[in-house]
Amino acid sequence: MPNILVVEDTQSERQLISALLNYAGFTTAAACSAEDAWNWLDTNPLPDLILLDIIMPGETGLDLCRKIRSHPQWKEVPILFCSSKAEEFDRFWALRQGGSDYITKPFAPQQFLDTVSRYVQH
């Protein structure tokens, strides 16, 4: 089963996203900050996809994305930004920082799963 790392600082959203992915047949791991995600990436097998919030305390999702893209072993992992920032500029900037795609919260569950499925097959 494909493994997806969910990086979201809000516990309820992290649990909801993980539950939706688990229900759809994906395996998930979760991190509540960019620092936790970096540590997880450093000590676990590479995930098939990273779901990444933008607005988090400390390092932002954009900061983490740039760090991941600069790491030789991790730079090819798809990164799906999942954020409440809905302006077109936010999407543009996230993709410019190395994101593979961008979905705005709140999202329709099927739309979300369709977007995830473009990057990982199960």
Order of alpha helices (4+ residues) and beta strands (2+ residues): beta-alpha-beta-alpha-beta-alpha-beta-alpha-beta-alpha
